């Protein structure tokens, strides 16, 4: 089982992504979040084929297609966390933290 914890930013809706696989290819995703859009996304995605999700010319796979049409915020980091969890659960990536640090500098 792979677990990803997401602190998405100003919305404050923390998300826990859990990925499980028994065959190192098909991954069942579970999302826990108070965000109604993320909860809806979780119901739509369910299980994915890791190889299809990670194919560069696949227009982003099921995760990204469902996220684009169902999340309120285009900048939501949850779909990326879902893909990273799929990668780790199937052995296609090492479990390493991903960080986006935002700062705003004053205009000169």
C-alpha positions as CSV (number, residue, x, y, z in Angstrom):
1,X,0.0,0.0,0.0
2,X,1.2,3.5,-0.8
3,X,-0.1,6.5,1.0
4,X,0.2,10.2,-0.1
5,X,-0.8,13.1,2.1
6,X,-1.6,16.3,0.3
7,X,-1.7,19.8,1.9
8,X,-3.3,21.5,-1.1
9,X,-3.0,25.1,0.0
10,X,-5.5,27.9,0.6
11,X,-8.6,25.7,0.3
12,X,-7.4,23.8,3.4
13,X,-8.9,20.5,2.2
14,X,-6.3,18.0,3.2
15,X,-6.3,14.8,1.2
16,X,-5.0,11.3,1.9
17,X,-4.5,9.2,-1.2
18,X,-4.2,5.4,-0.8
19,X,-3.0,3.2,-3.6
20,X,-3.1,-0.6,-3.5
21,X,-2.2,-3.2,-6.2
22,X,-2.0,-6.9,-6.2
23,X,-0.4,-7.3,-9.7
24,X,1.9,-4.3,-9.9
25,X,-0.2,-2.9,-12.8
26,X,-3.8,-2.3,-11.8
27,X,-4.1,0.1,-8.9
28,X,-7.1,0.8,-6.7
29,X,-7.2,4.4,-5.5
30,X,-9.0,5.6,-2.4
31,X,-9.1,9.3,-1.4
32,X,-10.1,10.7,1.9
33,X,-11.0,14.4,1.9
34,X,-13.6,16.9,3.1
35,X,-13.6,18.4,-0.4
36,X,-16.8,17.3,-2.3
37,X,-15.0,17.6,-5.7
38,X,-12.2,15.3,-4.6
39,X,-14.6,12.8,-3.1
40,X,-16.5,12.8,-6.4
41,X,-13.3,12.3,-8.3
42,X,-12.4,9.3,-6.1
43,X,-15.7,7.7,-6.9
44,X,-15.1,8.2,-10.6
45,X,-11.6,6.9,-10.8
46,X,-11.6,3.8,-8.6
47,X,-9.1,1.5,-10.3
48,X,-6.6,2.4,-13.0
49,X,-4.1,0.7,-15.2
50,X,-0.7,2.2,-14.2
51,X,0.8,1.7,-17.7
52,X,-2.0,3.6,-19.3
53,X,-1.9,6.4,-16.7
54,X,1.9,6.9,-17.3
55,X,1.9,6.7,-21.1
56,X,3.1,10.1,-22.3
57,X,0.8,10.3,-25.3
58,X,-2.3,9.1,-23.4
59,X,-3.6,12.6,-22.8
60,X,-3.0,12.1,-19.1
61,X,-5.0,8.9,-18.5
62,X,-8.2,8.4,-16.5
63,X,-6.9,10.4,-13.5
64,X,-6.2,13.6,-15.4
65,X,-9.3,13.3,-17.7
66,X,-11.6,12.9,-14.7
67,X,-9.8,15.7,-12.7
68,X,-10.1,18.2,-15.5
69,X,-13.8,17.8,-15.8
70,X,-14.6,17.4,-12.1
71,X,-12.3,19.5,-9.9
72,X,-13.2,23.1,-9.1
73,X,-9.6,24.3,-9.2
74,X,-7.2,23.8,-12.1
75,X,-4.2,24.2,-9.7
76,X,-5.3,21.3,-7.4
77,X,-2.3,19.1,-6.7
78,X,-4.4,16.0,-5.9
79,X,-4.3,14.5,-9.4
80,X,-0.5,14.7,-9.4
81,X,-0.4,13.0,-6.0
82,X,-2.7,10.3,-7.3
83,X,-0.3,9.6,-10.3
84,X,2.7,9.6,-8.0
85,X,1.0,7.1,-5.7
86,X,0.3,4.9,-8.7
87,X,4.0,5.1,-9.7
88,X,5.2,4.1,-6.3
89,X,2.7,1.4,-5.7
90,X,3.7,-0.3,-9.0
91,X,7.4,0.1,-8.5
92,X,7.8,2.6,-11.3
93,X,9.1,5.3,-9.0
94,X,10.8,5.5,-5.6
95,X,8.8,7.0,-2.7
96,X,10.2,10.5,-2.6
97,X,8.4,13.7,-1.4
98,X,7.3,16.2,-4.0
99,X,7.3,19.8,-3.0
100,X,5.8,23.0,-4.5
101,X,6.9,26.0,-2.5
102,X,5.2,29.3,-3.5
103,X,6.4,32.7,-2.7
104,X,5.3,36.1,-4.0
105,X,7.9,38.8,-4.4
106,X,7.0,42.5,-4.5
107,X,7.2,44.2,-7.9
108,X,10.1,46.6,-8.2
